[in-house]
Amino acid sequence: MIITILSDSPFISTGYSNQAKMISNYLIEKGHEVHWLANGYIGKTIHYAKLDDGTEIKAKVYGQKHHQYFQDQLSGHLKKTKSDILLIILDTFMLHQAPGNPTAGWFLNIDTAPAKTVFWYPSDGGGGMPIG
């Protein structure tokens, strides 16, 4: 399958980027094609990277252009790559409508066809969470 992941950049240390690194490498090892729309990465598209800690980024990683979270690129990317799945590993804020904030809820107005959209909201901790 062709899978597009929308998450934090693999070059910044967040829980979301760490989860995206693990799942993207796993999916590639299982034979899937993975495209990573890397929020917070402003740069050229790369096809492979090795981080200082030895972690390999095997997915094709895209830098954002004008709008955060690829608002201006998401629909076109999914159509161009003919992605089967859009996997979003981020906060839920993009789904919320908010009075007085015209960009809130923007995702609800994006055409994500032909991809099926999967939302994965891993918890990044806080009170009451198990250690690790």
Backbone as XML, in Angstrom:
<?xml version="1.0"?>
<chain id="A" units="angstrom">
  <residue number="1" name="MET">
    <atom name="N" x="0.833" y="-1.187" z="0.000"/>
    <atom name="CA" x="0.000" y="0.000" z="0.000"/>
    <atom name="C" x="0.873" y="1.246" z="0.000"/>
  </residue>
  <residue number="2" name="ILE">
    <atom name="N" x="0.286" y="2.338" z="-0.394"/>
    <atom name="CA" x="0.942" y="3.642" z="-0.331"/>
    <atom name="C" x="0.342" y="4.375" z="0.868"/>
  </residue>
  <residue number="3" name="ILE">
    <atom name="N" x="1.214" y="4.750" z="1.795"/>
    <atom name="CA" x="0.768" y="5.352" z="3.052"/>
    <atom name="C" x="1.439" y="6.705" z="3.228"/>
  </residue>
  <residue number="4" name="THR">
    <atom name="N" x="0.637" y="7.713" z="3.509"/>
    <atom name="CA" x="1.153" y="9.040" z="3.830"/>
    <atom name="C" x="0.934" y="9.278" z="5.315"/>
  </residue>
  <residue number="5" name="ILE">
    <atom name="N" x="1.998" y="9.702" z="5.985"/>
    <atom name="CA" x="1.924" y="10.041" z="7.409"/>
    <atom name="C" x="2.044" y="11.555" z="7.543"/>
  </residue>
  <residue number="6" name="LEU">
    <atom name="N" x="1.150" y="12.157" z="8.297"/>
    <atom name="CA" x="1.237" y="13.571" z="8.658"/>
    <atom name="C" x="1.570" y="13.622" z="10.140"/>
  </residue>
  <residue number="7" name="SER">
    <atom name="N" x="2.769" y="14.093" z="10.465"/>
    <atom name="CA" x="3.204" y="14.145" z="11.857"/>
    <atom name="C" x="4.309" y="15.180" z="11.993"/>
  </residue>
  <residue number="8" name="ASP">
    <atom name="N" x="4.809" y="15.327" z="13.213"/>
    <atom name="CA" x="5.944" y="16.217" z="13.446"/>
    <atom name="C" x="7.161" y="15.722" z="12.676"/>
  </residue>
  <residue number="9" name="SER">
    <atom name="N" x="8.058" y="16.630" z="12.403"/>
    <atom name="CA" x="9.289" y="16.313" z="11.687"/>
    <atom name="C" x="10.102" y="15.253" z="12.429"/>
  </residue>
  <residue number="10" name="PRO">
    <atom name="N" x="10.719" y="14.319" z="11.684"/>
    <atom name="CA" x="11.573" y="13.340" z="12.341"/>
    <atom name="C" x="12.853" y="13.956" z="12.894"/>
  </residue>
  <residue number="11" name="PHE">
    <atom name="N" x="13.109" y="15.215" z="12.559"/>
    <atom name="CA" x="14.334" y="15.885" z="12.992"/>
    <atom name="C" x="14.147" y="16.694" z="14.271"/>
  </residue>
  <residue number="12" name="ILE">
    <atom name="N" x="12.946" y="16.618" z="14.861"/>
    <atom name="CA" x="12.712" y="17.238" z="16.163"/>
    <atom name="C" x="12.265" y="16.136" z="17.127"/>
  </residue>
  <residue number="13" name="SER">
    <atom name="N" x="12.555" y="16.328" z="18.383"/>
    <atom name="CA" x="12.264" y="15.298" z="19.369"/>
    <atom name="C" x="10.905" y="15.544" z="20.009"/>
  </residue>
  <residue number="14" name="THR">
    <atom name="N" x="9.894" y="14.872" z="19.459"/>
    <atom name="CA" x="8.567" y="14.901" z="20.080"/>
    <atom name="C" x="8.061" y="13.463" z="20.150"/>
  </residue>
  <residue number="15" name="GLY">
    <atom name="N" x="7.101" y="13.238" z="20.999"/>
    <atom name="CA" x="6.494" y="11.915" z="21.076"/>
    <atom name="C" x="5.871" y="11.518" z="19.755"/>
  </residue>
  <residue number="16" name="TYR">
    <atom name="N" x="5.233" y="12.491" z="19.084"/>
    <atom name="CA" x="4.594" y="12.197" z="17.803"/>
    <atom name="C" x="5.622" y="11.812" z="16.750"/>
  </residue>
  <residue number="17" name="SER">
    <atom name="N" x="6.725" y="12.543" z="16.667"/>
    <atom name="CA" x="7.731" y="12.190" z="15.663"/>
    <atom name="C" x="8.364" y="10.839" z="15.988"/>
  </residue>
  <residue number="18" name="ASN">
    <atom name="N" x="8.553" y="10.546" z="17.259"/>
    <atom name="CA" x="9.109" y="9.241" z="17.632"/>
    <atom name="C" x="8.181" y="8.099" z="17.224"/>
  </residue>
  <residue number="19" name="GLN">
    <atom name="N" x="6.877" y="8.268" z="17.461"/>
    <atom name="CA" x="5.913" y="7.245" z="17.055"/>
    <atom name="C" x="5.889" y="7.103" z="15.532"/>
  </residue>
  <residue number="20" name="ALA">
    <atom name="N" x="5.939" y="8.229" z="14.830"/>
    <atom name="CA" x="5.928" y="8.196" z="13.363"/>
    <atom name="C" x="7.183" y="7.519" z="12.818"/>
  </residue>
  <residue number="21" name="LYS">
    <atom name="N" x="8.333" y="7.746" z="13.462"/>
    <atom name="CA" x="9.567" y="7.076" z="13.037"/>
    <atom name="C" x="9.412" y="5.561" z="13.138"/>
  </residue>
  <residue number="22" name="MET">
    <atom name="N" x="8.909" y="5.115" z="14.273"/>
    <atom name="CA" x="8.781" y="3.665" z="14.482"/>
    <atom name="C" x="7.795" y="3.047" z="13.496"/>
  </residue>
  <residue number="23" name="ILE">
    <atom name="N" x="6.628" y="3.654" z="13.346"/>
    <atom name="CA" x="5.612" y="3.052" z="12.475"/>
    <atom name="C" x="6.011" y="3.153" z="11.003"/>
  </residue>
  <residue number="24" name="SER">
    <atom name="N" x="6.660" y="4.257" z="10.593"/>
    <atom name="CA" x="7.039" y="4.375" z="9.178"/>
    <atom name="C" x="8.101" y="3.341" z="8.817"/>
  </residue>
  <residue number="25" name="ASN">
    <atom name="N" x="9.103" y="3.158" z="9.673"/>
    <atom name="CA" x="10.131" y="2.155" z="9.396"/>
    <atom name="C" x="9.535" y="0.742" z="9.391"/>
  </residue>
  <residue number="26" name="TYR">
    <atom name="N" x="8.621" y="0.476" z="10.303"/>
    <atom name="CA" x="7.961" y="-0.829" z="10.353"/>
    <atom name="C" x="7.184" y="-1.085" z="9.059"/>
  </residue>
  <residue number="27" name="LEU">
    <atom name="N" x="6.410" y="-0.095" z="8.622"/>
    <atom name="CA" x="5.611" y="-0.264" z="7.405"/>
    <atom name="C" x="6.487" y="-0.472" z="6.173"/>
  </residue>
  <residue number="28" name="ILE">
    <atom name="N" x="7.597" y="0.245" z="6.106"/>
    <atom name="CA" x="8.528" y="0.074" z="4.979"/>
    <atom name="C" x="9.128" y="-1.334" z="5.007"/>
  </residue>
  <residue number="29" name="GLU">
    <atom name="N" x="9.503" y="-1.805" z="6.186"/>
    <atom name="CA" x="10.045" y="-3.166" z="6.302"/>
    <atom name="C" x="9.032" y="-4.219" z="5.866"/>
  </residue>
  <residue number="30" name="LYS">
    <atom name="N" x="7.744" y="-3.909" z="6.007"/>
    <atom name="CA" x="6.682" y="-4.829" z="5.586"/>
    <atom name="C" x="6.332" y="-4.660" z="4.106"/>
  </residue>
  <residue number="31" name="GLY">
    <atom name="N" x="7.063" y="-3.790" z="3.389"/>
    <atom name="CA" x="6.891" y="-3.670" z="1.947"/>
    <atom name="C" x="6.005" y="-2.537" z="1.466"/>
  </residue>
  <residue number="32" name="HIS">
    <atom name="N" x="5.583" y="-1.647" z="2.370"/>
    <atom name="CA" x="4.721" y="-0.536" z="1.976"/>
    <atom name="C" x="5.566" y="0.676" z="1.578"/>
  </residue>
  <residue number="33" name="GLU">
    <atom name="N" x="5.002" y="1.525" z="0.756"/>
    <atom name="CA" x="5.633" y="2.795" z="0.372"/>
    <atom name="C" x="5.126" y="3.862" z="1.340"/>
  </residue>
  <residue number="34" name="VAL">
    <atom name="N" x="6.053" y="4.598" z="1.974"/>
    <atom name="CA" x="5.650" y="5.568" z="2.989"/>
    <atom name="C" x="6.170" y="6.961" z="2.638"/>
  </residue>
  <residue number="35" name="HIS">
    <atom name="N" x="5.239" y="7.926" z="2.661"/>
    <atom name="CA" x="5.539" y="9.345" z="2.476"/>
    <atom name="C" x="5.250" y="10.036" z="3.802"/>
  </residue>
  <residue number="36" name="TRP">
    <atom name="N" x="6.181" y="10.885" z="4.262"/>
    <atom name="CA" x="6.030" y="11.561" z="5.557"/>
    <atom name="C" x="5.935" y="13.056" z="5.317"/>
  </residue>
  <residue number="37" name="LEU">
    <atom name="N" x="4.758" y="13.615" z="5.594"/>
    <atom name="CA" x="4.578" y="15.063" z="5.563"/>
    <atom name="C" x="5.002" y="15.561" z="6.940"/>
  </residue>
  <residue number="38" name="ALA">
    <atom name="N" x="6.174" y="16.176" z="6.995"/>
    <atom name="CA" x="6.854" y="16.454" z="8.257"/>
    <atom name="C" x="6.621" y="17.888" z="8.721"/>
  </residue>
  <residue number="39" name="ASN">
    <atom name="N" x="5.624" y="18.051" z="9.596"/>
    <atom name="CA" x="5.344" y="19.370" z="10.149"/>
    <atom name="C" x="6.562" y="19.871" z="10.928"/>
  </residue>
  <residue number="40" name="GLY">
    <atom name="N" x="6.942" y="21.099" z="10.680"/>
    <atom name="CA" x="8.089" y="21.688" z="11.364"/>
    <atom name="C" x="9.388" y="21.525" z="10.598"/>
  </residue>
  <residue number="41" name="TYR">
    <atom name="N" x="9.373" y="20.775" z="9.500"/>
    <atom name="CA" x="10.570" y="20.615" z="8.670"/>
    <atom name="C" x="10.429" y="21.522" z="7.462"/>
  </residue>
  <residue number="42" name="ILE">
    <atom name="N" x="11.305" y="22.488" z="7.360"/>
    <atom name="CA" x="11.345" y="23.384" z="6.214"/>
    <atom name="C" x="12.599" y="23.001" z="5.431"/>
  </residue>
  <residue number="43" name="GLY">
    <atom name="N" x="12.426" y="22.285" z="4.371"/>
    <atom name="CA" x="13.582" y="21.843" z="3.605"/>
    <atom name="C" x="13.155" y="21.026" z="2.408"/>
  </residue>
  <residue number="44" name="LYS">
    <atom name="N" x="14.150" y="20.577" z="1.668"/>
    <atom name="CA" x="13.901" y="19.774" z="0.473"/>
    <atom name="C" x="13.443" y="18.371" z="0.860"/>
  </residue>
  <residue number="45" name="THR">
    <atom name="N" x="12.743" y="17.752" z="-0.063"/>
    <atom name="CA" x="12.325" y="16.375" z="0.133"/>
    <atom name="C" x="13.560" y="15.484" z="0.186"/>
  </residue>
  <residue number="46" name="ILE">
    <atom name="N" x="13.580" y="14.595" z="1.166"/>
    <atom name="CA" x="14.693" y="13.657" z="1.285"/>
    <atom name="C" x="14.151" y="12.234" z="1.183"/>
  </residue>
  <residue number="47" name="HIS">
    <atom name="N" x="14.990" y="11.307" z="0.767"/>
    <atom name="CA" x="14.560" y="9.927" z="0.572"/>
    <atom name="C" x="15.102" y="8.996" z="1.648"/>
  </residue>
  <residue number="48" name="TYR">
    <atom name="N" x="16.055" y="9.471" z="2.438"/>
    <atom name="CA" x="16.641" y="8.660" z="3.500"/>
    <atom name="C" x="17.478" y="9.587" z="4.372"/>
  </residue>
  <residue number="49" name="ALA">
    <atom name="N" x="17.495" y="9.306" z="5.661"/>
    <atom name="CA" x="18.368" y="10.067" z="6.571"/>
    <atom name="C" x="18.774" y="9.162" z="7.722"/>
  </residue>
  <residue number="50" name="LYS">
    <atom name="N" x="19.932" y="9.446" z="8.267"/>
    <atom name="CA" x="20.382" y="8.749" z="9.468"/>
    <atom name="C" x="20.669" y="9.817" z="10.518"/>
  </residue>
  <residue number="51" name="LEU">
    <atom name="N" x="19.989" y="9.723" z="11.654"/>
    <atom name="CA" x="20.136" y="10.709" z="12.722"/>
    <atom name="C" x="21.400" y="10.444" z="13.520"/>
  </residue>
  <residue number="52" name="ASP">
    <atom name="N" x="21.804" y="11.429" z="14.318"/>
    <atom name="CA" x="23.021" y="11.299" z="15.129"/>
    <atom name="C" x="22.985" y="10.095" z="16.065"/>
  </residue>
  <residue number="53" name="ASP">
    <atom name="N" x="21.786" y="9.718" z="16.520"/>
    <atom name="CA" x="21.679" y="8.578" z="17.437"/>
    <atom name="C" x="21.642" y="7.238" z="16.707"/>
  </residue>
  <residue number="54" name="GLY">
    <atom name="N" x="21.783" y="7.273" z="15.371"/>
    <atom name="CA" x="21.785" y="6.054" z="14.568"/>
    <atom name="C" x="20.429" y="5.673" z="14.004"/>
  </residue>
  <residue number="55" name="THR">
    <atom name="N" x="19.364" y="6.358" z="14.426"/>
    <atom name="CA" x="18.029" y="6.066" z="13.916"/>
    <atom name="C" x="17.968" y="6.365" z="12.428"/>
  </residue>
  <residue number="56" name="GLU">
    <atom name="N" x="17.434" y="5.419" z="11.670"/>
    <atom name="CA" x="17.277" y="5.610" z="10.235"/>
    <atom name="C" x="15.865" y="6.099" z="9.933"/>
  </residue>
  <residue number="57" name="ILE">
    <atom name="N" x="15.779" y="7.043" z="9.037"/>
    <atom name="CA" x="14.497" y="7.514" z="8.518"/>
    <atom name="C" x="14.422" y="6.982" z="7.099"/>
  </residue>
  <residue number="58" name="LYS">
    <atom name="N" x="13.607" y="5.959" z="6.900"/>
    <atom name="CA" x="13.547" y="5.289" z="5.608"/>
    <atom name="C" x="12.450" y="5.849" z="4.705"/>
  </residue>
  <residue number="59" name="ALA">
    <atom name="N" x="11.513" y="6.588" z="5.278"/>
    <atom name="CA" x="10.409" y="7.156" z="4.500"/>
    <atom name="C" x="10.892" y="8.346" z="3.678"/>
  </residue>
  <residue number="60" name="LYS">
    <atom name="N" x="10.162" y="8.647" z="2.639"/>
    <atom name="CA" x="10.400" y="9.873" z="1.878"/>
    <atom name="C" x="9.796" y="11.007" z="2.705"/>
  </residue>
  <residue number="61" name="VAL">
    <atom name="N" x="10.628" y="11.987" z="3.097"/>
    <atom name="CA" x="10.210" y="13.054" z="4.011"/>
    <atom name="C" x="10.067" y="14.367" z="3.235"/>
  </residue>
  <residue number="62" name="TYR">
    <atom name="N" x="8.901" y="14.992" z="3.376"/>
    <atom name="CA" x="8.586" y="16.239" z="2.680"/>
    <atom name="C" x="8.596" y="17.402" z="3.664"/>
  </residue>
  <residue number="63" name="GLY">
    <atom name="N" x="9.161" y="18.518" z="3.247"/>
    <atom name="CA" x="9.121" y="19.732" z="4.038"/>
    <atom name="C" x="7.870" y="20.537" z="3.724"/>
  </residue>
  <residue number="64" name="GLN">
    <atom name="N" x="7.365" y="21.210" z="4.749"/>
    <atom name="CA" x="6.170" y="22.039" z="4.532"/>
    <atom name="C" x="6.558" y="23.315" z="3.808"/>
  </residue>
  <residue number="65" name="LYS">
    <atom name="N" x="5.615" y="23.869" z="3.103"/>
    <atom name="CA" x="5.884" y="25.087" z="2.348"/>
    <atom name="C" x="5.320" y="26.300" z="3.085"/>
  </residue>
  <residue number="66" name="HIS">
    <atom name="N" x="4.115" y="26.712" z="2.761"/>
    <atom name="CA" x="3.574" y="27.969" z="3.279"/>
    <atom name="C" x="2.724" y="27.825" z="4.534"/>
  </residue>
  <residue number="67" name="HIS">
    <atom name="N" x="1.990" y="26.732" z="4.653"/>
    <atom name="CA" x="1.054" y="26.586" z="5.759"/>
    <atom name="C" x="1.423" y="25.403" z="6.644"/>
  </residue>
  <residue number="68" name="GLN">
    <atom name="N" x="1.319" y="25.646" z="7.939"/>
    <atom name="CA" x="1.588" y="24.615" z="8.926"/>
    <atom name="C" x="0.675" y="23.411" z="8.696"/>
  </residue>
  <residue number="69" name="TYR">
    <atom name="N" x="1.163" y="22.237" z="9.017"/>
    <atom name="CA" x="0.429" y="20.981" z="8.911"/>
    <atom name="C" x="0.004" y="20.657" z="7.474"/>
  </residue>
  <residue number="70" name="PHE">
    <atom name="N" x="0.684" y="21.248" z="6.493"/>
    <atom name="CA" x="0.483" y="20.921" z="5.080"/>
    <atom name="C" x="-0.932" y="21.230" z="4.600"/>
  </residue>
  <residue number="71" name="GLN">
    <atom name="N" x="-1.564" y="22.244" z="5.204"/>
    <atom name="CA" x="-2.922" y="22.598" z="4.814"/>
    <atom name="C" x="-3.023" y="22.880" z="3.323"/>
  </residue>
  <residue number="72" name="ASP">
    <atom name="N" x="-1.982" y="23.472" z="2.740"/>
    <atom name="CA" x="-2.007" y="23.849" z="1.329"/>
    <atom name="C" x="-1.496" y="22.751" z="0.402"/>
  </residue>
  <residue number="73" name="GLN">
    <atom name="N" x="-1.010" y="21.650" z="0.942"/>
    <atom name="CA" x="-0.411" y="20.598" z="0.122"/>
    <atom name="C" x="-1.069" y="19.234" z="0.281"/>
  </residue>
  <residue number="74" name="LEU">
    <atom name="N" x="-1.787" y="19.036" z="1.355"/>
    <atom name="CA" x="-2.269" y="17.714" z="1.727"/>
    <atom name="C" x="-3.119" y="17.053" z="0.640"/>
  </residue>
  <residue number="75" name="SER">
    <atom name="N" x="-4.156" y="17.703" z="0.198"/>
    <atom name="CA" x="-5.059" y="17.116" z="-0.785"/>
    <atom name="C" x="-4.327" y="16.765" z="-2.085"/>
  </residue>
  <residue number="76" name="GLY">
    <atom name="N" x="-3.530" y="17.696" z="-2.593"/>
    <atom name="CA" x="-2.787" y="17.452" z="-3.825"/>
    <atom name="C" x="-1.804" y="16.311" z="-3.684"/>
  </residue>
  <residue number="77" name="HIS">
    <atom name="N" x="-1.129" y="16.227" z="-2.533"/>
    <atom name="CA" x="-0.172" y="15.147" z="-2.296"/>
    <atom name="C" x="-0.866" y="13.790" z="-2.337"/>
  </residue>
  <residue number="78" name="LEU">
    <atom name="N" x="-2.001" y="13.671" z="-1.659"/>
    <atom name="CA" x="-2.703" y="12.394" z="-1.597"/>
    <atom name="C" x="-3.154" y="11.934" z="-2.980"/>
  </residue>
  <residue number="79" name="LYS">
    <atom name="N" x="-3.585" y="12.885" z="-3.791"/>
    <atom name="CA" x="-4.012" y="12.550" z="-5.147"/>
    <atom name="C" x="-2.819" y="12.174" z="-6.030"/>
  </residue>
  <residue number="80" name="LYS">
    <atom name="N" x="-1.736" y="12.938" z="-5.927"/>
    <atom name="CA" x="-0.552" y="12.688" z="-6.747"/>
    <atom name="C" x="0.067" y="11.318" z="-6.436"/>
  </residue>
  <residue number="81" name="THR">
    <atom name="N" x="0.162" y="10.977" z="-5.156"/>
    <atom name="CA" x="0.776" y="9.710" z="-4.757"/>
    <atom name="C" x="-0.215" y="8.546" z="-4.795"/>
  </residue>
  <residue number="82" name="LYS">
    <atom name="N" x="-1.494" y="8.871" z="-4.950"/>
    <atom name="CA" x="-2.559" y="7.852" z="-4.913"/>
    <atom name="C" x="-2.492" y="7.051" z="-3.615"/>
  </residue>
  <residue number="83" name="SER">
    <atom name="N" x="-2.325" y="7.787" z="-2.526"/>
    <atom name="CA" x="-2.191" y="7.158" z="-1.213"/>
    <atom name="C" x="-3.440" y="6.362" z="-0.845"/>
  </residue>
  <residue number="84" name="ASP">
    <atom name="N" x="-3.211" y="5.172" z="-0.311"/>
    <atom name="CA" x="-4.305" y="4.335" z="0.168"/>
    <atom name="C" x="-4.738" y="4.758" z="1.566"/>
  </residue>
  <residue number="85" name="ILE">
    <atom name="N" x="-3.762" y="5.190" z="2.371"/>
    <atom name="CA" x="-4.035" y="5.559" z="3.764"/>
    <atom name="C" x="-3.334" y="6.870" z="4.088"/>
  </residue>
  <residue number="86" name="LEU">
    <atom name="N" x="-4.040" y="7.740" z="4.799"/>
    <atom name="CA" x="-3.458" y="8.925" z="5.420"/>
    <atom name="C" x="-3.478" y="8.662" z="6.918"/>
  </residue>
  <residue number="87" name="LEU">
    <atom name="N" x="-2.300" y="8.557" z="7.508"/>
    <atom name="CA" x="-2.167" y="8.315" z="8.942"/>
    <atom name="C" x="-1.729" y="9.615" z="9.601"/>
  </residue>
  <residue number="88" name="ILE">
    <atom name="N" x="-2.561" y="10.145" z="10.482"/>
    <atom name="CA" x="-2.257" y="11.407" z="11.159"/>
    <atom name="C" x="-1.868" y="11.104" z="12.597"/>
  </residue>
  <residue number="89" name="ILE">
    <atom name="N" x="-0.625" y="11.490" z="12.939"/>
    <atom name="CA" x="-0.124" y="11.305" z="14.306"/>
    <atom name="C" x="0.176" y="12.710" z="14.836"/>
  </residue>
  <residue number="90" name="LEU">
    <atom name="N" x="-0.860" y="13.355" z="15.342"/>
    <atom name="CA" x="-0.776" y="14.738" z="15.831"/>
    <atom name="C" x="-1.847" y="14.965" z="16.882"/>
  </residue>
  <residue number="91" name="ASP">
    <atom name="N" x="-1.929" y="16.190" z="17.380"/>
    <atom name="CA" x="-3.008" y="16.585" z="18.283"/>
    <atom name="C" x="-4.330" y="16.658" z="17.522"/>
  </residue>
  <residue number="92" name="THR">
    <atom name="N" x="-5.407" y="16.757" z="18.260"/>
    <atom name="CA" x="-6.739" y="16.796" z="17.652"/>
    <atom name="C" x="-7.187" y="18.206" z="17.249"/>
  </residue>
  <residue number="93" name="PHE">
    <atom name="N" x="-6.369" y="19.220" z="17.518"/>
    <atom name="CA" x="-6.782" y="20.609" z="17.310"/>
    <atom name="C" x="-7.277" y="20.913" z="15.902"/>
  </residue>
  <residue number="94" name="MET">
    <atom name="N" x="-6.763" y="20.236" z="14.907"/>
    <atom name="CA" x="-7.136" y="20.566" z="13.530"/>
    <atom name="C" x="-8.572" y="20.190" z="13.215"/>
  </residue>
  <residue number="95" name="LEU">
    <atom name="N" x="-9.190" y="19.398" z="14.074"/>
    <atom name="CA" x="-10.565" y="18.974" z="13.849"/>
    <atom name="C" x="-11.584" y="19.888" z="14.516"/>
  </residue>
  <residue number="96" name="HIS">
    <atom name="N" x="-11.153" y="20.719" z="15.431"/>
    <atom name="CA" x="-12.077" y="21.525" z="16.230"/>
    <atom name="C" x="-12.452" y="22.818" z="15.513"/>
  </residue>
  <residue number="97" name="GLN">
    <atom name="N" x="-13.719" y="23.127" z="15.500"/>
    <atom name="CA" x="-14.185" y="24.422" z="15.031"/>
    <atom name="C" x="-14.062" y="25.392" z="16.208"/>
  </residue>
  <residue number="98" name="ALA">
    <atom name="N" x="-13.595" y="26.597" z="15.945"/>
    <atom name="CA" x="-13.442" y="27.573" z="17.024"/>
    <atom name="C" x="-13.919" y="28.936" z="16.539"/>
  </residue>
  <residue number="99" name="PRO">
    <atom name="N" x="-14.902" y="29.503" z="17.207"/>
    <atom name="CA" x="-15.386" y="30.824" z="16.814"/>
    <atom name="C" x="-14.260" y="31.854" z="16.829"/>
  </residue>
  <residue number="100" name="GLY">
    <atom name="N" x="-14.176" y="32.659" z="15.796"/>
    <atom name="CA" x="-13.166" y="33.706" z="15.727"/>
    <atom name="C" x="-11.814" y="33.231" z="15.228"/>
  </residue>
  <residue number="101" name="ASN">
    <atom name="N" x="-11.661" y="31.933" z="14.974"/>
    <atom name="CA" x="-10.399" y="31.400" z="14.462"/>
    <atom name="C" x="-10.671" y="30.712" z="13.126"/>
  </residue>
  <residue number="102" name="PRO">
    <atom name="N" x="-10.417" y="31.407" z="12.027"/>
    <atom name="CA" x="-10.778" y="30.871" z="10.710"/>
    <atom name="C" x="-9.992" y="29.632" z="10.295"/>
  </residue>
  <residue number="103" name="THR">
    <atom name="N" x="-8.836" y="29.363" z="10.917"/>
    <atom name="CA" x="-8.071" y="28.176" z="10.529"/>
    <atom name="C" x="-8.408" y="26.959" z="11.384"/>
  </residue>
  <residue number="104" name="ALA">
    <atom name="N" x="-9.124" y="27.158" z="12.477"/>
    <atom name="CA" x="-9.504" y="26.018" z="13.317"/>
    <atom name="C" x="-10.470" y="25.131" z="12.540"/>
  </residue>
  <residue number="105" name="GLY">
    <atom name="N" x="-10.318" y="23.853" z="12.670"/>
    <atom name="CA" x="-11.190" y="22.910" z="11.977"/>
    <atom name="C" x="-10.890" y="22.781" z="10.493"/>
  </residue>
  <residue number="106" name="TRP">
    <atom name="N" x="-9.733" y="23.258" z="10.047"/>
    <atom name="CA" x="-9.409" y="23.266" z="8.617"/>
    <atom name="C" x="-9.460" y="21.877" z="7.992"/>
  </residue>
  <residue number="107" name="PHE">
    <atom name="N" x="-9.110" y="20.851" z="8.756"/>
    <atom name="CA" x="-9.045" y="19.511" z="8.183"/>
    <atom name="C" x="-10.404" y="19.040" z="7.679"/>
  </residue>
  <residue number="108" name="LEU">
    <atom name="N" x="-11.468" y="19.516" z="8.313"/>
    <atom name="CA" x="-12.816" y="19.104" z="7.918"/>
    <atom name="C" x="-13.178" y="19.575" z="6.516"/>
  </residue>
  <residue number="109" name="ASN">
    <atom name="N" x="-12.404" y="20.506" z="5.967"/>
    <atom name="CA" x="-12.668" y="21.028" z="4.624"/>
    <atom name="C" x="-11.670" y="20.523" z="3.579"/>
  </residue>
  <residue number="110" name="ILE">
    <atom name="N" x="-10.850" y="19.540" z="3.920"/>
    <atom name="CA" x="-9.841" y="19.014" z="3.010"/>
    <atom name="C" x="-10.369" y="17.745" z="2.338"/>
  </residue>
  <residue number="111" name="ASP">
    <atom name="N" x="-10.173" y="17.644" z="1.024"/>
    <atom name="CA" x="-10.523" y="16.441" z="0.281"/>
    <atom name="C" x="-9.345" y="15.472" z="0.394"/>
  </residue>
  <residue number="112" name="THR">
    <atom name="N" x="-9.522" y="14.390" z="1.110"/>
    <atom name="CA" x="-8.436" y="13.431" z="1.325"/>
    <atom name="C" x="-8.561" y="12.194" z="0.428"/>
  </residue>
  <residue number="113" name="ALA">
    <atom name="N" x="-9.493" y="12.207" z="-0.518"/>
    <atom name="CA" x="-9.632" y="11.075" z="-1.442"/>
    <atom name="C" x="-8.371" y="10.973" z="-2.290"/>
  </residue>
  <residue number="114" name="PRO">
    <atom name="N" x="-7.902" y="9.808" z="-2.600"/>
    <atom name="CA" x="-8.521" y="8.498" z="-2.420"/>
    <atom name="C" x="-8.184" y="7.816" z="-1.100"/>
  </residue>
  <residue number="115" name="ALA">
    <atom name="N" x="-7.427" y="8.466" z="-0.237"/>
    <atom name="CA" x="-6.947" y="7.828" z="0.999"/>
    <atom name="C" x="-8.064" y="7.643" z="2.029"/>
  </residue>
  <residue number="116" name="LYS">
    <atom name="N" x="-7.947" y="6.566" z="2.758"/>
    <atom name="CA" x="-8.742" y="6.365" z="3.970"/>
    <atom name="C" x="-7.938" y="7.009" z="5.091"/>
  </residue>
  <residue number="117" name="THR">
    <atom name="N" x="-8.593" y="7.787" z="5.937"/>
    <atom name="CA" x="-7.888" y="8.525" z="6.974"/>
    <atom name="C" x="-7.949" y="7.786" z="8.307"/>
  </residue>
  <residue number="118" name="VAL">
    <atom name="N" x="-6.763" y="7.662" z="8.936"/>
    <atom name="CA" x="-6.655" y="7.040" z="10.256"/>
    <atom name="C" x="-6.018" y="8.070" z="11.184"/>
  </residue>
  <residue number="119" name="PHE">
    <atom name="N" x="-6.650" y="8.328" z="12.316"/>
    <atom name="CA" x="-6.119" y="9.248" z="13.309"/>
    <atom name="C" x="-5.526" y="8.437" z="14.456"/>
  </residue>
  <residue number="120" name="TRP">
    <atom name="N" x="-4.303" y="8.772" z="14.812"/>
    <atom name="CA" x="-3.644" y="8.102" z="15.934"/>
    <atom name="C" x="-3.170" y="9.213" z="16.870"/>
  </residue>
  <residue number="121" name="TYR">
    <atom name="N" x="-3.767" y="9.259" z="18.039"/>
    <atom name="CA" x="-3.440" y="10.297" z="19.004"/>
    <atom name="C" x="-2.753" y="9.669" z="20.205"/>
  </residue>
  <residue number="122" name="PRO">
    <atom name="N" x="-1.462" y="9.313" z="20.071"/>
    <atom name="CA" x="-0.784" y="8.742" z="21.237"/>
    <atom name="C" x="-0.716" y="9.758" z="22.367"/>
  </residue>
  <residue number="123" name="SER">
    <atom name="N" x="-0.822" y="9.287" z="23.565"/>
    <atom name="CA" x="-0.744" y="10.165" z="24.716"/>
    <atom name="C" x="0.715" y="10.533" z="24.974"/>
  </residue>
  <residue number="124" name="ASP">
    <atom name="N" x="0.957" y="11.816" z="25.259"/>
    <atom name="CA" x="2.335" y="12.189" z="25.581"/>
    <atom name="C" x="2.516" y="12.395" z="27.078"/>
  </residue>
  <residue number="125" name="GLY">
    <atom name="N" x="1.749" y="11.717" z="27.874"/>
    <atom name="CA" x="2.027" y="11.697" z="29.304"/>
    <atom name="C" x="1.106" y="12.549" z="30.134"/>
  </residue>
  <residue number="126" name="GLY">
    <atom name="N" x="1.558" y="12.816" z="31.326"/>
    <atom name="CA" x="0.745" y="13.582" z="32.256"/>
    <atom name="C" x="0.379" y="12.743" z="33.463"/>
  </residue>
  <residue number="127" name="GLY">
    <atom name="N" x="-0.349" y="13.346" z="34.372"/>
    <atom name="CA" x="-0.741" y="12.669" z="35.607"/>
    <atom name="C" x="-1.535" y="11.411" z="35.347"/>
  </residue>
  <residue number="128" name="GLY">
    <atom name="N" x="-1.208" y="10.352" z="36.079"/>
    <atom name="CA" x="-1.959" y="9.117" z="35.981"/>
    <atom name="C" x="-1.504" y="8.172" z="34.874"/>
  </residue>
  <residue number="129" name="MET">
    <atom name="N" x="-0.543" y="8.594" z="34.068"/>
    <atom name="CA" x="-0.068" y="7.740" z="32.969"/>
    <atom name="C" x="0.976" y="6.775" z="33.514"/>
  </residue>
  <residue number="130" name="PRO">
    <atom name="N" x="0.983" y="5.534" z="33.013"/>
    <atom name="CA" x="2.018" y="4.599" z="33.457"/>
    <atom name="C" x="3.410" y="5.059" z="33.013"/>
  </residue>
  <residue number="131" name="ILE">
    <atom name="N" x="4.408" y="4.772" z="33.798"/>
    <atom name="CA" x="5.779" y="5.136" z="33.442"/>
    <atom name="C" x="6.181" y="4.399" z="32.182"/>
  </residue>
  <residue number="132" name="GLY">
    <atom name="N" x="6.768" y="5.153" z="31.213"/>
    <atom name="CA" x="7.221" y="4.539" z="29.964"/>
    <atom name="C" x="6.128" y="4.394" z="28.956"/>
  </residue>
</chain>
